[in-house]
Structures are given as structure tokens and as C-alpha cells.
């Protein structure tokens, strides 16, 4: 090791240490940079693409967009969705397949989003709700269509 | 004017009037002992809280904020928890040495408080070899670490203790050399005279580059001597679980913990005395008006402000730098700090002899 290299080592070492201390010193005095979220006290800031659970939006007349086509049930990789259909009699006397129960097993769901992509009528979507803890597993089995709800007009 | 010196003198006079000379001195000894214990307890609470807050802010976190206003009672709660925990002695341990080590550690830290000047004329013991006393006593703490590591009968403890031995023996040299730089400039080993020598300005400002270099070397060396990151090889929680205090629990662990912070305080206080003039206010040459304003601030506040500045810098080191490997640690000392320290001492001596400082 030459003398020049020796002093160069000292200089480089001091400079890199000073760079590190400048960074931490900056954080010490800039509390706005703190990334801790005080979650139960303050609502959390979630990422835009965060997926919490599958929901079925209903409009004000208690109507949804699900035709009961079971595309989501087929797309689901682990049997999270079970769709039970029924036959309705339309005003002109025809029998028509309609949704009876949209059963969603939240405890099985991996939030992979494949059912949302598969849905041809945009009947279901992902919500950002994430506080799902319950005391019994059976409470995680949800029926997504509200009682008495029906298919929205014009959705085929 | 009410100062720490005035309060202590009034207490002294009151005791002497009531009890006579001998009894008063005896009572004062007891009071000083109680003060040291109380001071350590408060110091532990304050410094642990400070460390947790500093580390949190440097790591972009919030730190303790639940117990008490702003989390200030967190360390008190932790202390209560530690006191109530069981102090376990492992079956294979050497019982006597195992129990002796934490006590030795804390006693060494307490002894180090003796020559520190807390304010103008407030000092427990103004010994005429004050600085030598500090460097002599502080190296006894390695004995406590070695005893703790050896008596635990645990391979991690032993490895940590052996590393700590190599480390403290090495870094004691650099710390001593940087202290000597100031001793050469002040011409005295007595703490009160070193502070008096900085009446017209602190050594950091008057001593040119050598004092700055000495201060940096001192800070690095005491960080290593107090076994704190980036030199915490004796603990090295990611390699040796907790190093020399792996087997300790409850209050005996708390004593090691407290001694670490007490050592940081003592090292910072000595650094403040040597390089920043201890309790001496900031004086600038012949600016009488400015100097008088600075004198108006109590000397104890000056002392604690400077000490806490050094403590903050040492904490800053800890939360910025990664831990060194043992070979890097020894290389840093023997190849860099020691030669630089010797050359630096030579330059400082030249300056002192020629009277080139301000």
C-alpha cells in the first residue's frame, strides 16, 4: 500500500461515512418523512391496487349486474365462488336463468383478481376493506347478492 | 445568583452549623453516594428514551409514543418490568463471578463520575491526575465484561468477551493519545485546570487541526470502548445473540444496560471537558459584551448541552454505520487511528511548545 493510497483510503472512508451521517441526520430533523402509519388511530393509506375482498355493487333500487353465468366460478383457481341459479318467469311467460345466491368463501380467497377479469358484465369488483377478522370461520362465508335483489335492466 | 455551586455551599453550611465538621462530612459522603445512584437511575431513563427516539427518527419511524406524554414514561415502564423479572443463574455458571460481573461494571461507571465537573466549582473529587484516573478506571470495565463472558459458561458469551478484550485493549491507546493532545496543550492532568485553560476559548477552536483530529479519534475510540455500534462486537446480536450478557436476565441485565449508557455519558462528558471546555461558556477573544451574555447562561446548562451533543453524535454513529468485522476493527485501530494519533500528538506538541495556538 503506497502512502498516497493510505491517505486516499482515509479520505474515501471519511467521505462515505459523512454521506451516511448526512442521510440519517436529514431524517432525524425531517419528521415529515416518517412512514409509520398509526393505523387504528388514523385510517391507513392503502396502495391504489390493494385488493381486500370481492364485493358486488348494488344500485339504489337493490339491483345488481350479475346474470349468474358462472364465468367467475370457472375462473376461480381454488373454488372460492359458488353460484346457485334459479329460474325466473319473465312477464312474457318465458323461463329465464337468474342468480339465486352468490356464495363467496373469503377464507379461501387469494385475491388473485381472476374472477373480476372473467366477469362479462362487471358485476363484481375488489374492495379495499381488509379488517376481516372474526371469531368463527363460518362468518367468512358471505352471500354477495343482497336479499331480494334482482338483475339490473338491460344487462344480458 | 442561584447556581449549583451556591445551592451546594448553602447545604454544606447548614449541615456544618447543625452537626459539626466530622458528622457533616460523613453525611455529605452518604449524600454524594445517594446522588450518584439517583443520577444513574435518571440517566438510564433519559438516555434509553433518547436513544429510542433518536434511532426511530433516523430510521423514519415514530418511536415510543404510547406510555405517558409522547412516550416519555416508556423507559420507566420497562424498568418496572425488568425489576419484576426473575434473575436467572445458569446451572453451569460460576455463581460468584456471574453475580459479581454486573456489579463490577456499574461500580466502574460510578467511579468514573468522580472527576467530572458538572458546573462551576461543582465536582465530586478534583484529583490532580483526573484525566489519568479516568483512563485508568475505564479500562477496568473490560474486566467485568471478561468475567461476565467467562463465568456464563456459554460459547457466545465467551466469544463476545474475548472480542471485547481485544477491542478495548486496542482502542484504549487511541483514546489515551487523543486525551494526551489536550493535556499537552493545557499543561495539566487536573480536570479543573484543563477547563480553566479554556477560559479564552475552547480547545476545539484554539488548537487548529490537531485538536479536531484528536476529537474525531477520541469519538471513534470511546465508541469502541463503550462497546456501541459500529463497534458492538462484544454484543453483536446478529452473530452472538447478545454476546457477553447472553445469560443475564432481570435486574442483572439491567445493570449492564445501565452501565452502557452511564459509560456513554461519562465518555461524552470527558470529551466535552477536553475539547469543548466543560462548563466553560462560549467566549470569543475580547468581545466583552458577548462574553457576559454567554456567562449569564448557567454553567451546568453549558456542561449538559455539550455532553448531550456528544451523546447525540455517538448515537448518530450507532444508527448510521454497519458493524465492523473483528479484523477490520483491529485494522482500523492499528493501521489508521494509532499512527495518525501519534503524528497528531507530535504536531500538537510542536504547536504547544511554540505557542502557536490562539
Interface residues (C-beta under 8 A of the other chain):
Chain A: X9 X10 X17 X20 X21 X23 X24 X25 X27 X28 X31 X33 X34 X35 X36 X38
Chain B: X54 X57 X58 X59 X60 X61 X62 X316 X317 X319 X320 X321 X336 X340
